[in-house]
Amino acid sequence: MKTLALILFILTYVCLLAFPKIRTYIALASAAIFVILGILPLSELMVTIDWNVILMITGTMGIVSFFH
């Protein structure tokens, strides 16, 4: 299972670099595959997300939108 997770992570990383316009969809698809394959149990999904990072990125994007 670790090997599969590593391969999926590397594939995701390569796709994020190769297709910058659809990064959101790539990231969401990869996350969904992790859950579907059972690498990340659905019951642990909400506690696994680092909400501090999500909120920091959201705040940064909000501030950038004011000056763009």
Protein Blocks (a to p, Z undefined) as FASTA:
>chain_A
ZZmmmmmmmmmmmmmmmmmmlmmmmmmmmmmmmmmnomagfklmmmmpcfklmmmmmmmm
mmmmmmZZ
